[in-house]
């Protein structure tokens, strides 16, 4: 299910746990409809969007982690598929957007670490950076958070980034997809596209 991909040399990927609002964020970003649902794990294979004439594709990768009603074996297959896809196309990926639910991300990370497990979000963040892929953490659902700065600082610390979060604005982007508040993300993506000398793609963000 990870094999089919449009033959473009420039790509921006969106990845993250299930039910963090990736598809809603993509719909707000592009104006195109993406598969969404209340049940985690709606997206089971990559969705590619190459509606532009430019040499460019935007990819919504399947959500990973716990999914109600989905066997653990299948969840591991999805996670492995996401990792292999990123590895295979690292040379074409201009920017990776790792979407997290800001309200619950820190607690989920801490819960995994207490069990001696490497949290998926942390693992994927470092994996992307090790591959040399510019990575933006879209801290979604900010409208549900009261202690904004404290929460973002805690998220940065879990990812190995020193607080305060404001010094990482090309890496951490607080957004609220449902409320249409995504400017921090488009600015961060734009910074990395400019670094890649792909200002021609800025109009899509």
C-alpha positions in Angstrom: 0.0 0.0 0.0 3.1 2.3 0.1 4.3 1.4 -3.4 2.4 3.9 -5.6 3.8 7.4 -5.7 3.5 10.1 -8.4 6.8 10.5 -10.2 7.7 14.0 -8.9 11.1 15.0 -7.5 9.8 17.5 -4.9 7.6 16.4 -1.9 6.3 17.7 1.3 5.1 15.0 3.7 2.7 15.1 6.7 3.0 12.4 9.3 2.1 11.8 12.9 0.0 9.7 15.3 -3.6 8.8 14.5 -6.2 11.3 15.3 -4.0 14.4 15.7 -5.8 16.3 13.0 -3.5 15.8 10.0 -6.2 15.5 7.4 -8.0 18.6 8.8 -4.8 20.5 8.7 -4.2 19.5 5.1 -7.7 20.5 4.1 -7.2 23.9 5.7 -3.8 24.3 4.1 -4.8 23.3 0.5 -8.5 23.9 0.3 -8.9 20.3 -0.9 -10.9 17.6 0.8 -9.0 14.9 2.6 -10.3 11.7 4.2 -11.3 12.5 7.8 -13.2 10.7 10.5 -13.7 10.4 14.2 -12.3 6.9 14.3 -8.4 6.8 14.5 -6.6 5.2 11.6 -8.9 6.4 8.8 -5.8 6.9 6.6 -4.3 3.5 6.0 -2.0 4.2 3.0 -0.3 7.4 1.7 -2.6 9.9 0.0 -0.8 11.9 -2.7 -1.9 15.2 -3.9 -0.3 16.5 -7.1 -3.0 18.9 -8.3 -0.4 21.5 -9.5 1.6 21.7 -12.7 4.8 22.1 -10.7 7.2 19.2 -10.1 5.7 18.7 -6.6 3.6 16.3 -4.6 2.1 16.7 -1.1 1.7 13.4 0.8 -0.5 12.5 3.8 1.1 9.5 5.4 -0.9 7.0 7.5 -1.2 7.8 11.2 0.7 5.5 13.5 0.4 4.4 17.2 -2.7 3.2 19.0 -5.9 2.8 16.8 -9.1 1.4 18.3 -10.1 -1.8 16.7 -6.8 -2.2 14.7 -4.6 -5.2 15.7 -1.2 -4.4 17.0 0.4 -6.4 14.2 -1.3 -4.1 11.6 -0.3 -1.0 13.5 3.4 -2.1 13.4 3.0 -2.8 9.7 1.8 0.8 9.1 4.6 2.3 11.2 7.2 0.2 9.4 5.7 1.3 6.1 5.9 5.0 7.0 9.6 4.6 8.0 10.5 2.7 4.8 8.6 5.3 2.7 10.5 8.2 4.3 13.8 6.4 3.9 13.2 5.5 0.3 12.2 9.1 -0.7 14.4 11.2 1.7 16.2 12.7 -1.3 12.9 14.1 -2.7 11.3 15.3 0.6 11.9 19.0 1.0 10.0 19.3 4.3 8.5 16.9 6.7 5.6 18.1 8.9 5.2 16.0 12.1 1.7 16.8 13.5 1.1 16.4 17.2 -1.9 17.0 19.5 -0.5 19.6 21.7 -2.8 18.9 24.6 -1.9 15.2 24.9 1.5 14.9 23.3 3.6 15.5 26.4 1.6 13.0 28.5 1.8 10.4 25.8 5.5 10.8 25.4 6.0 10.6 29.2 3.8 7.5 29.5 5.9 5.7 26.9 9.2 6.7 28.5 8.0 5.6 31.9 7.4 2.1 30.4 11.0 2.2 29.0 9.7 2.7 25.4 10.9 5.2 22.8 7.9 7.4 22.1 6.9 7.2 18.4 6.8 11.0 18.0 10.3 11.5 19.4 11.6 8.6 17.4 10.2 9.9 14.2 11.3 13.5 14.8 15.0 12.4 15.3 14.7 9.9 12.4 13.7 12.6 10.0 16.4 15.0 11.2 19.1 12.2 11.0 18.1 11.7 7.4 18.7 15.5 6.8 15.0 16.3 6.2 14.0 19.7 7.5 11.2 18.9 10.0 8.5 21.1 11.3 6.4 20.0 14.3 2.9 21.3 13.8 1.7 21.6 17.4 -2.0 21.3 16.5 -5.2 21.9 18.6 -3.7 24.9 20.3 -7.2 26.2 20.9 -7.6 23.4 23.5 -4.5 24.5 25.5 -4.6 27.0 28.4 -0.9 27.2 29.3 0.4 27.8 25.7 4.1 28.7 26.4 4.6 26.2 29.2 3.0 23.4 27.0 5.2 24.3 24.0 8.3 24.5 26.1 7.6 21.1 27.6 7.1 19.7 24.0 10.4 21.1 22.9 12.2 19.6 25.9 10.7 16.1 25.1 12.0 16.5 21.6 15.5 17.5 22.8 15.1 21.2 21.9 16.1 23.7 24.6 13.3 26.0 25.8 12.0 28.6 25.2 10.1 27.4 22.2 10.2 30.8 20.4 13.7 30.2 19.3 12.6 27.2 17.2 10.0 28.9 15.0 11.3 27.1 11.9 10.9 23.8 13.8 7.9 24.2 16.1 4.7 25.7 14.7 1.7 26.2 17.0 -1.5 25.8 15.0 -5.3 25.2 15.3 -6.4 23.6 12.1 -10.1 23.6 13.0 -10.0 27.3 13.6 -8.0 28.0 10.4 -5.0 29.3 12.4 -2.0 27.8 10.5 0.2 30.8 9.7 3.0 29.6 11.9 3.2 26.4 9.9 3.1 28.1 6.5 5.8 30.5 7.6 8.0 27.6 8.8 7.4 25.5 5.6 8.2 28.6 3.6 11.5 29.1 5.3 12.6 25.6 4.4 11.4 25.8 0.8 13.3 29.1 0.4 16.4 27.3 1.7 15.9 24.7 -0.9 15.6 27.5 -3.6 12.0 26.4 -4.3 10.3 29.8 -3.9 8.1 28.6 -6.8 6.2 26.4 -4.3 5.6 29.1 -1.7 2.2 30.0 -3.3 0.8 26.6 -2.2 1.6 27.4 1.4 
